[in-house]
Amino acid sequence: MTTHQLAGELKRIATTQVSDITRAVKEGQKSIALNEVRDMARRLALLADAFDPKSAAPAAEPQEDAEAA
């Protein structure tokens, strides 16, 4: 993936998710907004893992534990 492609993907993720979060907040749907934030974090983590798979394992474990709690 080129730098241009990475920038485009980051912009696409951010634009889509922030739009969904903003809409949910305006509608007073806190749980949907939080789910959108989690989804954005997951998508960004997957993208980061594609570039540095070594960092994927330690970062994924605490997040899974937090969701299970």
Backbone bond lengths (Angstrom), bond angles and torsions (degrees), N, CA, C in turn:
res aa  C-N    CA-C-N  psi(-1)  N-CA   C-N-CA  omega(-1)  CA-C   N-CA-C  phi
1 M - - - 1.450 - - 1.531 107.58 -
2 T 1.301 115.93 131.78 1.458 120.28 179.59 1.525 110.51 -81.44
3 T 1.317 115.52 166.91 1.463 120.48 177.76 1.524 110.05 -60.24
4 H 1.312 116.48 -39.15 1.470 121.34 179.00 1.534 110.78 -63.52
5 Q 1.316 116.60 -43.03 1.465 120.41 178.76 1.528 110.99 -66.01
6 L 1.320 116.88 -40.97 1.459 121.15 178.52 1.526 110.45 -62.32
7 A 1.308 116.25 -46.05 1.466 120.20 178.43 1.529 110.72 -60.23
8 G 1.309 116.62 -42.05 1.465 120.68 178.37 1.517 112.19 -62.71
9 E 1.310 116.97 -42.49 1.465 120.99 179.59 1.523 111.25 -67.27
10 L 1.324 117.40 -42.35 1.465 120.81 177.15 1.535 110.75 -61.32
11 K 1.314 115.87 -42.88 1.466 119.95 179.34 1.527 110.56 -64.69
12 R 1.333 117.16 -40.91 1.460 121.06 179.77 1.526 110.98 -63.26
13 I 1.331 116.89 -46.43 1.462 121.05 179.66 1.525 110.06 -61.58
14 A 1.318 115.94 -49.65 1.462 120.06 -177.25 1.524 111.31 -62.64
15 T 1.318 117.74 -45.94 1.459 121.35 -177.98 1.521 111.67 -62.01
16 T 1.310 116.40 -47.31 1.462 121.05 -178.31 1.525 111.08 -64.65
17 Q 1.316 116.34 -50.62 1.456 120.02 -175.75 1.530 112.02 -67.64
18 V 1.327 117.37 -42.99 1.465 119.22 -179.75 1.521 110.25 -64.21
19 S 1.302 117.15 -36.92 1.466 120.71 176.49 1.526 110.53 -61.72
20 D 1.327 116.81 -45.05 1.464 121.06 179.07 1.530 111.58 -65.46
21 I 1.338 116.62 -39.54 1.462 120.94 178.79 1.521 110.25 -64.93
22 T 1.322 116.77 -45.43 1.466 121.77 179.75 1.518 111.08 -60.10
23 R 1.316 116.31 -44.63 1.469 121.01 179.38 1.526 110.38 -61.21
24 A 1.319 116.54 -45.80 1.468 120.29 -178.84 1.527 111.26 -63.96
25 V 1.327 117.11 -40.89 1.469 120.17 179.56 1.523 110.07 -64.61
26 K 1.328 116.78 -44.71 1.470 120.50 179.78 1.520 111.78 -61.08
27 E 1.335 116.55 -32.38 1.460 121.51 179.89 1.526 112.07 -86.79
28 G 1.334 116.67 0.11 1.458 120.37 178.94 1.521 113.97 74.15
29 Q 1.307 117.58 22.69 1.460 122.14 -177.79 1.529 109.67 -100.63
30 K 1.327 115.00 79.18 1.456 121.95 -175.52 1.528 112.63 -59.00
31 S 1.316 117.53 -43.78 1.466 119.68 -176.99 1.529 111.45 -65.71
32 I 1.326 116.66 -36.94 1.469 119.29 177.48 1.520 110.02 -67.11
33 A 1.330 117.08 -42.03 1.467 120.90 178.30 1.526 110.29 -59.76
34 L 1.326 117.22 -44.52 1.469 120.66 178.61 1.524 111.54 -63.80
35 N 1.315 117.00 -39.32 1.463 120.34 177.02 1.524 110.86 -63.22
36 E 1.320 116.98 -38.44 1.465 120.82 178.22 1.525 110.90 -66.24
37 V 1.328 116.97 -38.26 1.465 120.40 176.93 1.524 109.70 -63.36
38 R 1.325 116.45 -44.32 1.472 120.27 178.19 1.525 111.24 -62.48
39 D 1.331 116.32 -39.84 1.456 120.61 179.60 1.527 110.55 -64.70
40 M 1.337 116.50 -41.35 1.458 119.92 178.64 1.525 110.00 -63.57
41 A 1.316 117.26 -42.89 1.464 120.88 178.62 1.528 110.78 -61.60
42 R 1.321 116.23 -41.69 1.468 120.37 179.05 1.524 111.09 -63.23
43 R 1.331 116.76 -45.23 1.465 120.66 -179.29 1.526 111.33 -63.93
44 L 1.335 116.60 -42.01 1.458 119.99 179.09 1.526 110.93 -66.94
45 A 1.327 116.90 -37.34 1.462 120.31 177.85 1.529 110.95 -65.19
46 L 1.317 117.06 -40.65 1.468 120.07 177.69 1.527 110.97 -62.87
47 L 1.317 115.79 -41.24 1.457 120.09 178.77 1.529 110.05 -65.03
48 A 1.324 116.88 -43.46 1.463 120.59 178.19 1.522 110.90 -63.23
49 D 1.323 116.94 -40.64 1.463 121.19 -179.94 1.526 111.57 -63.50
50 A 1.318 116.61 -30.83 1.458 120.32 178.39 1.527 110.65 -64.93
51 F 1.332 116.49 -27.95 1.454 120.51 -179.57 1.514 113.15 -93.05
52 D 1.324 117.49 -27.53 1.460 121.41 -178.69 1.522 109.74 -142.60
53 P 1.339 117.66 77.08 1.470 121.17 -176.74 1.527 114.01 -58.87
54 K 1.327 118.60 -25.55 1.471 121.47 -179.04 1.524 111.27 -63.62
55 S 1.327 116.98 -33.00 1.462 120.05 -178.12 1.524 112.30 -82.87
56 A 1.302 118.35 -5.47 1.465 122.10 -175.29 1.524 112.73 -68.13
57 A 1.303 118.66 -44.20 1.461 121.61 -173.84 1.527 113.54 -63.02
58 P 1.333 120.51 -52.02 1.468 119.21 -178.54 1.530 112.94 -64.50
59 A 1.297 118.75 -37.01 1.465 121.41 -177.56 1.524 111.45 -72.16
60 A 1.319 118.24 -32.20 1.460 121.39 -175.95 1.528 112.25 -74.74
61 E 1.330 117.98 -33.10 1.461 120.03 -175.33 1.526 114.11 -63.74
62 P 1.341 120.66 -50.58 1.470 119.06 -179.86 1.512 112.54 -63.90
63 Q 1.319 118.56 -34.84 1.454 121.64 -179.32 1.522 110.45 -64.85
64 E 1.313 117.26 -41.25 1.459 120.68 178.44 1.520 110.69 -64.78
65 D 1.353 117.19 -40.15 1.454 120.68 178.67 1.507 111.32 -64.09
66 A 1.328 117.59 -39.02 1.458 121.69 -179.68 1.518 111.21 -66.04
67 E 1.319 117.59 -37.63 1.451 121.25 179.87 1.533 111.04 -70.15
68 A 1.332 116.76 -33.37 1.454 120.38 -178.12 1.532 111.74 -72.68
69 A 1.324 116.25 -25.70 1.473 120.62 -177.04 1.499 113.42 -71.44
